[in-house]
């Protein structure tokens, strides 16, 4: 099973092994796909090679790293002369070692736990995984297509985390002169956060806030704050950046959200206002600001999942690290959002993002 490419939970065919309705599984607890399960078979290999039953795209793994043998009752693991070794409960193994239920097997950056699980429980988890996948597809379908040549051009990258987060972004014309641009991030993960995010997004997209001039960012945020108070929405609040461009000037307001970045040649300008997140404090007014734009400049909207990573040295990134990447030269033939995603991915020890990677790039022509 290729962990990096598989999108749905897969159970190996055959009779249940173990006791009664239970079977033995390896569960990924850290690595490329946390929560992924693989039922144990009589012989199972782990590594980078396509011949491995459990395959990871992890450079610290050998092509065929280790082998597990299962006789229907006990599991034994042996390292196959791998470069970096295999570990059970933190100890490097030599020879043939029994992997008891609850033991942790570490190979490269992947940590797997041996579990005895009922098939009924696994089926429920598979249904949940399917529901999350459907929610992920629904949210992704809400994002508008990139805008081609014109007064505004857009490109974007949306990479939801494995557990599905609450990010969404969009843009649409308010009238012949004004265009709304926005990116929001609902606290938490899972289908609940995703659906709350979709509700707020649809309000913005369809302009259904009462008594609201959507050309006035401070008014939009204040009305959203009235409607989406966290105590009426399962304790969920959200951060938001909302701007309106009229061809020359960008008026904007942010609510607890990372600043947008306006690139002016070799410089970056942070666009942010000091406002609380949406839904936290009732009866608040919201401040706005404005910035002039010129042809050739670019605007970057994103959530904190874009830069809150841990790099190869184990250092936690800050916004300044992402800004450094933004100022690097563009790559011919590569969309700006994709260039930045690749740059951030290269800075990490694995390809998985802990939070949604949501980045919208707007070019002013």
N, C-alpha and C positions, 0 to 999 in steps of 0.2 A: 504494500500500500504506500503510495507516494503522499506523504503528509502534506507537502507544500501544494500539491495540485488538487487533492480531494476536497470536495465541498460538503459532502454529506457523510453521516456516520455509516460505516460499513461493518457488517458482521460477517465473519467467515461462515460458509455453509457447513452443514454436517450436524451430527448429533450433539446435544449439549454435553459438555464435560463438567466434572465437578460433582457436587452433591445436589440431587434433586433437580430443581429448575435452575441451578446456579452453574456458572462457567467461569473459567480463569481468564483474566484480561490483563494487558498492560495498558496503563492510563498515563498519558502525557501530562505531567504536572508543571513542567517548565520546558520552554523551548519553542519550536515553531508553531505548534498547535495545542495549546493547553486544553485539556478536557477530551482530547481524541482518544478513542479506545481501539485496541487491537486484540481480538480473541487469540489465545494461544493455540497453536497447532503443534503436532509432534516435533517439527523442526522449524525454527524461525530465525532468520538472520536480520541484523540491523547494520546499516551503513549508508554510504552515498551511492553505491552502484545500483543500477536499475534491476539487477538480479535479486536484490534484497527485498524480502517481504515487507519490511518496515524501513522505508527509505526517507532520509532527511537531506535537505540541501544545506549541510553544515560542514564548512571547510575543516573543522577540527576533528571530524570523523574520518576514519579510513574507509576505503571503498567497501570492504566487507569487514566490519568492525568487531562484531561478536555474534555468538550463536546461542540460542536457547533451545533446550530439549524438554519436551513435556510428555510424560507417560500416562497422563490422565489423573495423576494424583500429585506428583511433585514436579517442580521446575528447576532445572539446572542451567547455569549460564557459564560460558567459557569465552575468554577473550581470544581473538584470532590474530595474535601478534600485531595488534593495532599500534599506531604511532603514539597515541596519547593515553592508552589504557582504558579499561572498563572498571567501574567502581560500584560496589554494593554497600549501601549505608555509609558512604564516604571512604571505604577502604578499597584500595586497588586489589583486584582479584588475580590470583595465580591458579592455573589449572582449572578444575571444574568445581563450581561453587553453587550450593543450593540457594534459590531465591524464594524465600518464604512469603506468604501472603502478608502484605503491608511493607515489605522491603522496598527500598529505592534503588533503582539501577540508573547510574549516570554514565552516559557515553557522549563525549564532547560537551556541547551546551545543552543537551537533551537529558531531562530527568523523567524517568518513568517509574510508576508504582505498580507492583503486582497486587491485583485485587481479585477477590471472589465476589462476583455480582450476580444477582438474579436476572434472568432474561426479561422478566416483566419490567424490572427497573430500567434495563437497557432500552427496551422498547419505548418506555415513557420518555427517556432522554433523547431517543432518536426523533420522536414526534416534536419535542421541544426544539431540537436543532433545526427541524424542518420549518417550524413556525418562525424561528429567528431568521432563517434564510429568506422566507417569504417577506418578512418585515424589512430585511435589508434590501431586497429587490424593489419593494414599494418605495422606500425612502430614496433610493438611487434614481428611480424613475421620475421623481419630482424635480430633479435638478435640470434646468433648461440646457438646451444644446449650446455649444460655444457660438459666440457671435463672430461673423466673418468681417471682411473689410467694411469700414464705416467710421462714424465719429468715435465709436467705442468698439474695441475688439476684446474678446475674452477667451481665456483658456483656463482649464481647471483640472485638479486632481482630487478625487474623492476615494479614499481607501478606508472603509470602515474597519474597526478593530474586530477581532475574532468574536467578542461578546456583544457587538453592536452598540454603538454609542448614540449620542443625541445631537450630532452635528448636521446642519443643513445650510445651504446657501443658494442665492438666486439673484436675479436681476430682471427688470422688465420696464417698459416705457410707461410713464405716468401720463404723459401727453406728448405732443409733438416736440417739446423742448426738453422735458425732464426725464431722467432715467434713475430708477431706484436700484441700489446695490446693497446687499445685506448678507451677513453670515451670523448664524446663531449656534449656541452650544448649550444643550440642556444638561443639567447635572446628572450623573449616574450613567448606567449602561443597561442594556437589555431592551426588550420590546416596549416597555413602558416609556422609557426615555425617548425612544425613536418615535413613538406615536405622539407624544407630547410635542416633540420637535416638529412633526408633520402638521399638527394642529396650528402652531404658531406660524409656520411657513405659509400655510394656506390662507391664513388671515392676511398676511402681508401680500401674498401674490394676488389675492382676489379683492383686496381693498375693502374688507368688511368690518373695519373698526368704525363705530358710530362717531359722528361729529369730529372727524379727523381729516386734516389736510395732509396727505401723504407726501407732500413736498416739504413738510416741516419735520425734520427728524426728531426734535425734542418733543413734539406733540405725539408722534407715533410711539415713542418709548413710554411716555406717560400713560397713554391709553392701554398699551399692552400691559403695563404694570397694574393697572386697575383690574383688568380682566383675568390675568394669569397669576393671581396671588397664590403663593405656594401652599397655604393651608387649604385651599379649595382644589388643589391639583396634586394630591398625594405627596406633599412635601417637596415637590420638584420646582426648582427655579432655573433661570437661564441667563446666560450672558449673550450680548448682542452688539454687533456693529452695524449701523444703518446709515447710508449716505444717499444723497440726491445730487446728481450731476446735471448742469444745465448747458454744457458745452464749453464753459469757461471756468466755472467755479464749482467746487464740491462742498456742499454743506453736509455735516455729519454729526452724529452723536453715538457714543458707545456707553454700554451699561455693563460694567464689570468685565469687559472683554479686552483681550490683548489689542494693542494699537494696530491700526492698518499702517502700512508703510508706503510712502510715496517716494518713488525713486526719481531724483532730479540729477541726471548725469552721474557724477561720482558720489553724490550725497543721498542720504535717506532722511526723510522727515517722518516722524512718528505722529500719527493722527489719532488722538484719543481724548476723551472728555472724562472728568471725574464724576461718574454716576454709579450708583449701586446696581447690582444685578436686577433683572426683571423678576418681580414676585416676592422680593425679600421685605421691602418696606412699603407700607401702604401710604397713599396720599402724597407721594413724592413728586416734585417737579424735576425735570431733567435739562441739563445744560447742553448746548450745541456749540459747534465751532465751524469754521470754513477755511478752505485753502484754494488758492488759484491753481489751475492746471494748465499745462502747455503741451502742444503736440510733441510726441516722442517720450513723454513721461509714462510711468507705469505705477499702478496701484496694486498692492498685495493685501488681500484679506485672508485671514487664517484663524484657526483655533489653536489653543496651546499644545494640542497633540502633535503639531508640526515640529515643535522645537524641544518639547520636554522629553528628552531621550537620555540614555546613558551610553557614552561612546566606548570605543575599544579600550580606553584606559580606565574605564569605570567612572569617569567624571560626568556629573549631571549637567546638561546643557542649560543655558539661559537664552533669553531673546537675542542677546548680542551675538551668540554663535550663529543663529539663523540669519541675522542681518549680514554677517560676513559672507554667507553663501549668496544672499540676494545680490550683493555688490560684485560677485564674480562675473566674468564675461558670459554672454549668451552663447549657446551652442547652435550653430547653423543646422536647420532642419529638425530641431528638437523644441517642442513647446516649452515655454518657460516654467510652467507648473511641473512638467515632467522632469525637466532638468533639476529642479530643486528637490523633487522626491528622490531622484537617483542620488543626489549629493548627500541628503540626510541618511538614506539607506546605507551608503558606503561608510558613513561615520559610525554605524552601529555594528555590534558583533553578530546580529541576526537580522533577518528581513521583517520580522513581525513587529508591529507597532502596538504599544500598550493602549493607546487611545486612537480615536479616529484621526486620520491624516486628511485634513480638509483645507484646500488652498485654492483661492480664486485670484487670477491675475487679470487686471483690466488695463488695456493699453489705450492711451488717448492719441488719436490720429489727427 
